């Protein structure tokens, strides 16, 4: 091997090592930035939630409670019964079998 070939191999190895170093450094920067973003986002959400007037609302009046109860009862209705209708050989609907 000549000195030029050895020099090229050394430079390629140095380039590879530098690329690995840059990739690890970039990964570290991204990881730290993501942690900072997560913390700042969590703090912003806490501030917004703490500023909401959640605890000071008036209880529902009796009319609203009655309407809610009627709606809950309507949701408990039994499912619809489906009857299968058959056709005879001529393609007309046959009378129901009972």
Secondary structure, 3 states (H helix, E strand, C coil): CCHHHHHHHHHHHHHHHHHHHHHHHHHHHHHHHHHHHHHHHHHHHHHHHHHCCCCCCCCCCHHHHHHHHHHHHHHCCCCCCCCCCCECCCCCECCCCC
